[in-house]
Amino acid sequence: MIMSERIRIAIAGVGNCASVLIQGLQYYGKDDTLPGLWHRVVGGFRVSDIEIVEAFDIDSNKVGLDLTEAIFMPPNNVAKYVNLKSFGVKVREGILLDRLSPYLKQAINLSNNEVSIEDIAKILIEGKVDIFVNLISSGMDKSSYAYAKAALQAKCSFINCTPSPIISNEELVKGFEDSKLVLIGDDLMSQFGGTVFHKGILSFMHKRGVKVLKSYQLDVGGGLETLNTIDEEIKANKRILKTNAIISEIPYEFESVAGTTDYVDYLGNNRVSYFWIEGEGFLGSPIKIDIYLKTRDGPNAGNILLDVIRAVQFARRNGYYGLVNEICNYGFKRSPKIMNLDESYQRFKEIYLR
Ligand SMILES: NC(=O)c1ccc[n+]([C@@H]2O[C@H](COP(=O)([O-])OP(=O)(O)OC[C@H]3O[C@@H](n4cnc5c(N)ncnc54)[C@H](O)[C@@H]3O)[C@@H](O)[C@H]2O)c1
């Protein structure tokens, strides 16, 4: 059934992911038969049903600009795929409660930040926002928490695309459940990025009876998010999150490491992931895989974002509140109840792709 309802969203963080979201909305909003869109209808919604009504950032080079201009301001480096038409949304000042990594500090111009949770909530209420999507930099745990609180105050559902721990916060989960709102996260899993690709190879080895012994995944990129991630603390946290997502694919223990290894500026928005996997076959015979995957980081988030936004609106309308496992597992690296890739896709399909 096709729904006749608009999905009003706000975004925090006008970076590369925001750029692909906005470009994708105009591109597929006009014609959803164009190649590249994974699912035309999710939970009864088309891409053209999604509307961005508010946006926040802390970079003074973006704050105050029309959103369709702000997404092309450096350090954003997603290509211009679409000639955008302005839809009248200006970037507003966001909340900053965390230390900036030295790399982020150098890359952006910090705006005069005196915004409170209440200020953000008021804007979300006035904008009649249904879903608040958190797309800010990694390592901003207090700011991400503040955006989730603002969503709760404004009675919006919340999608946390960042690695900050939101879905493990019991107070937030209870708040969203009690308010009959949806809470989704953490850390978006790209459509065909390093993590999902790594999981896919391991799953295939396991299905074919190969015993997985060891694996690693080394990600190198040239976007602001990768630059920010070379900060030791952020890097260590992301490595734990990615590694846990990888090892959950196989029902026994094996040695694995997955994480961002370095920033190479001239890669731009490209990302290269190097994989090395060792397994054991019949009579203990060795099986080794040594490959790399090259992708565009930003566009890799587009399909999952569009699917998850539409699924969240469907979930709320149909009485699913709080953490919705089927959406978390489908689109995120850290989820409340781990499922493997096949199960996750199957469950999502049964509910949202009918
Ligand atoms: N394929 C993907 O792009 C992908 C996949 C998985 C997860 N993610 C996550 O999504 C998030 C966004 O990724 P990105 O590539 O767009 O990052 P990005 O670095 O390009 O953009 C982040 C934006 O957030 C802004 N920002 C930082 N702190 C803020 C705050 N407190 N309030 C408002 N704005 C703030 C920055 O100024 C920047 O404009 C990251 O946390 C990343 O880990 C992205």
The ligand as an ORCA input file, in Angstrom:
! r2SCAN-3c Opt
* xyz 0 1
  N      29.102      5.883      4.496
  C      29.086      6.853      5.411
  O      29.215      8.005      5.051
  C      28.925      6.484      6.870
  C      28.836      5.148      7.232
  C      28.718      4.839      8.569
  C      28.632      5.832      9.540
  N      28.704      7.124      9.186
  C      28.651      8.131     10.252
  O      27.817      9.230      9.878
  C      28.311     10.442     10.449
  C      28.427     11.478      9.348
  O      29.368     11.042      8.382
  P      29.914     12.078      7.290
  O      30.797     11.321      6.383
  O      28.803     12.888      6.747
  O      30.828     13.014      8.222
  P      31.435     14.433      7.852
  O      32.672     14.540      8.677
  O      31.509     14.645      6.385
  O      30.336     15.474      8.413
  C      30.061     15.695      9.765
  C      29.395     17.066      9.890
  O      28.957     17.211     11.240
  C      29.287     18.522     11.677
  N      29.311     18.500     13.127
  C      30.278     18.041     13.963
  N      29.883     18.152     15.244
  C      28.636     18.692     15.210
  C      27.704     19.044     16.216
  N      27.980     18.868     17.522
  N      26.507     19.561     15.829
  C      26.221     19.747     14.505
  N      27.078     19.444     13.515
  C      28.256     18.912     13.870
  C      30.610     18.829     10.985
  O      30.855     20.224     10.953
  C      30.344     18.223      9.598
  O      29.672     19.167      8.781
  C      29.654     10.090     11.105
  O      29.498      9.974     12.494
  C      30.019      8.735     10.486
  O      30.777      7.932     11.359
  C      28.852      7.480      7.866
*
